[in-house]
């Protein structure tokens, strides 16, 4: 699988399906998804941000590179302390890949340990890429594998991972993430709902690859899950610019978080669904990262902003993007999250 990442930074266990799938616009995809077609059988048209939105991204990168770097450092320290020295990082494509690269670089820089780094696909409702898992287990012992992702929203992918990994004796279903506002794992950089700047963009900060794809007419029984490489966007690629911006903020010492998180993000998400009369929990996407994704590639109904964070710079890009798309922004008392995106229920779905 081609990408704009260096081969020494990550091995992508993905099938290159460039040119095989016609991207669909957001509204068409949303209707199909809500009618029962799985999102992994389609690819969205990649959102090309306006200059105003790119200004918001660069502002976010400037303001939040430091907190992101500190979360990388805290997570790396936990990984080295709690896991084997010969750990293999396995990022969940695609949001986990830049985080896995940062984790790999930090551990090498501070501890002198060069952990191998791979990326594979896991899809909610369809499971993990078993061919990719077989590839890894032919080369490493099960206890070496450590899954990596960017953040946890309400924990849907973690549940999918736990279900799938039950079939692999010795493989841990624990997941290492920078931010866990849902409070479901201790292997995280922070329990705060922080802005990780890579959440603001799509392929141009993720090695120029699409989200992962799985459909039987294109992905055979022995194939890895698929992805597209967007070579035509190479002049707009910011993948290493993002990584280098975070690395410039790396520190050898990382202060622990002052408070342990309390309560459950899943419970709060269920309460949001009840409050707004939503019977499909998949339409409620809590957290800065998930809210951004809703605005970039779904059809949003409304965006909730925590009342206490109405002027938070971490939300500026969300407010700008909501304004561009004419999506209402409502203040709401959130406990675990700073923002929550709610997907529009399509009338003819």
Buried (B, 14 or more C-beta within 10 A) or exposed (E): BBBBBEEEBBBBBBBBBBEBBEEBEBEEBBBBBBEEEBBBBBBBEBBEBEEEBBBBBBBBBEBBBBBBBBBBBBBBBBBBEEBEEEBBBBBBBBBBBBBBBBBBBBBEBBBEBEBBBBBBBBBEEBBBBBBBBEBBBEEBEBBBBBBBBBBBBBBBBBBBBBEBBEEBEEBBBBBBBBBBBBBBBEBBBBBBBBBBBBBBBBBBBBBBBBBBBBBEEBBEEEBBBBBBBBEEBEEBBBBBEBBEBBBEBBEEEBEEBEEEBEEBBBEBBBEBBEEBEBEEBBBBBBBBBBBBBBBBBBBBBBBBBBEEBEEBBBBBBBBBBBEBBEBEBEEBEBBBBBBBBBBBBBEEE
